[in-house]
């Protein structure tokens, strides 16, 4: 392949977004996501929810895939009762992004899950989630930060070998790991902060934090390198 790799990024689907004089249903994504792809050397393509049977054809046109952060995964997707603190479901996103993940894994397309994306990767492989944990989103609507420590010998440790403070905003986390996934970073309280799939053909990593909200490009650059 020549030129910059094409990286697809999944998006929200919101019923009432406003801009100018308009208030309409919109497929949208915080601009920090495509900017991170661009800053790391890739071309960004936004992927709004679509019919799941279109996922394989969509992934076939990409060099890499990012499953972005967003709303809580519906607990019914991993066989759990809804906790009162779990947010409202986003069924179109859940269905589409699960199909994208399955297509990327089947094709060996480099895959990065960010926050919700990491959690959905875990669910796609049969894992479960902690529906609420304290201390990882301290102020509503404001990103915080805490240190994460890489697991020696992991894919993530090869990208970021030292303990770093990362931008964070989440209240859910991995509980039981999905089939084949292994933890590759932890928070000080033991929360799994990154997962990877070492047995998978291709490059698969999920991070619990939000690299698009920071200045460290190493994770995204590693995805771009794998997609090149």
Order of alpha helices (4+ residues) and beta strands (2+ residues): beta-beta-beta-alpha-beta-alpha-beta-alpha-beta-alpha-beta-beta-alpha-beta-beta-beta-beta-beta-alpha
